[in-house]
């Protein structure tokens, strides 16, 4: 079997961007009213943690296809974050400017994550062909 080059988790750009998004979301959610502590704020913070956690868990898997599966879950959580931030804007909890800032981070991470998913897919196909 061919040797695989393993990268440390903290060197993955998608992981670094996910960690940065956690800080942004937690700072934003602090502005929400107390009544949202166990509703929108909780949903949003769980979703943002899910992004980084799934990237980390996938990185710990052996095959590129397993890694890719967890990245798909992370991508779904990014969509959930987008909805929650949009709802927070609609409800007046954050400004349009704050929405645009976080949306830019979400889009950037989404593009990088999609590229990483594609890379893992190509690696997975090569692994299958080489076996």
C-alpha positions, -999 to +999 in steps of 0.1 A: +000+000+000+014+035-008+025+056+020+002+085+029+015+119+039-003+130+071-008+166+080-012+178+115-047+191+122-037+226+131-019+230+098-051+225+078-064+259+066-100+248+069-094+239+105-078+273+112-107+291+095-132+271+115-115+281+148-116+317+137-153+314+129-159+301+164-145+333+179-166+354+156-198+336+163-193+335+201-186+372+201-218+379+181-240+356+201-231+375+233-251+404+219-283+383+217-310+390+243-311+367+273-343+350+260-322+336+231-296+319+254-313+285+250-327+291+215-309+308+187-277+314+205-274+278+216-282+266+181-257+289+165-229+280+189-235+243+186-234+246+148-201+265+148-185+240+171-198+212+148-179+226+119-145+224+136-153+192+154-162+174+122-131+186+104-111+174+134-128+140+136-125+135+098-089+143+100-085+114+125-100+089+101-078+066+080-092+069+045-099+100+024-135+089+019-141+087+056-124+121+060-146+135+033-178+123+049-171+143+080-163+174+059-198+170+043-213+172+078-191+203+085-204+219+053-240+213+064-233+230+097-219+260+078-253+263+061-270+261+095-248+289+107-257+310+077-294+306+084-290+314+121-269+345+115-295+356+089-323+351+114-303+371+140-301+399+115-338+397+107-346+398+144-324+429+149-298+411+172-269+420+149-264+447+123-263+443+085-226+452+088-220+424+113-239+400+091-218+409+061-186+404+081-196+369+094-211+360+060-177+367+044-160+343+068-187+317+062-183+320+024-145+319+026-146+288+048-172+272+025-150+277-006-120+263+011-139+234+026-154+225-008-119+226-023-107+203+005-136+179-001-127+178-038-091+171-029-101+142-006-124+129-033-095+127-058-073+111-032-100+085-024-104+076-061-066+072-064-065+050-034-092+027-048-075+025-082-041+017-066-053-011-045 
